[in-house]
Amino acid sequence: MANKHQLQVADNSVHQIRGALECYRSEHPSAQVDVYRSNPVCIRIRVVDPDFHDLDRVEREERVWNVLEGLPGDVRRDISVLLAITPGEMETSGMNLEFEYQMPRVP
């Protein structure tokens, strides 16, 4: 079980990721960004952006990772999912269901 200090660090990591992704949103104002911790060592990120329309999966992820690269290694290490989709793909993406119907966090 995670101790209080570990949970504070975890919350700080999510906060740092959200802050970094605000830079992405400033360049892509139509983007929707969601970040949550699914368990003590896994953070999931979803970026829904119409600007991804003509990009393949690798190009989409590179755009987002370019923003995240400035974060400390221990924060980046906890990122387990980076989902980069267009609004039109939300209905067909299986991984998107994890964001729409999040399972309760495992302590």
Steps between C-alpha positions, in 0.01 A plus 500: 500500500630846410591727789386864531825634351469270196142616439607866522774432245244324281264795516789732419591288197148524358504875567834538317371305200184711485714814515721384215197412291362851546783605268360256243149639547624856450619397152195279435204679660248243371680218680352330804752359748429249777753366748438261787688255715359148467718361781806608701740444209289565187379827352274503195480788253239564232533780248201546270595742226343564159849604382597128512270430204768455231771357729584137568527367856876555524480861382220571748691353793818684401314831516389428854829344617686809379313694769551233766875458445577794726351323802724320752572135422318370807183677383527375139572148624149474649328574166354166395250614235512784252186498287505756219173494302268724302149579623361269230703207635362523853212263424718234335807505726497215750756674719280808508249297702755496783476878513124516464435232764800508733536206731537588869860581590698218654664621826 
